[in-house]
């Protein structure tokens, strides 16, 4: 996954640490959304588990401040499936905030991740991952 971290650093101007932990947050969110199907992605891209482990913990994400906390409160108030998805967005925003990255960087990370992993994963794996990251 060093290739992915290097691509994020080169294309987005983030640090190695921000690239590794930010992509780990996105993979962690994808894993939560996909459940058992995420094992297909882990088999195709074995280094992903190290990035997930490097991601900030939920408590660090929650304390990331402003937007993450606000979205988390809104998600709790909504209830149901919408709250789950919004809660995931809140966790990502909080996690990125804890890395000193703005929430808009989430959307900038995703295409770089998918483009970089094209050569390592087949189209089915990329489609599965892309669907989980939407």
Secondary structure by P-SEA (a helix, b strand, c coil): caaaaaaaaaaccccaaaaaaaaaaaaaaaaaaacccaaaaaaaccaaaaaaaacccaaaaaacccaaaaaaaaaaaaccaaaaaaaaaaaaaaaaaaaccccaaaaaaaaaaaaaacccccaaaaaaaaaaac
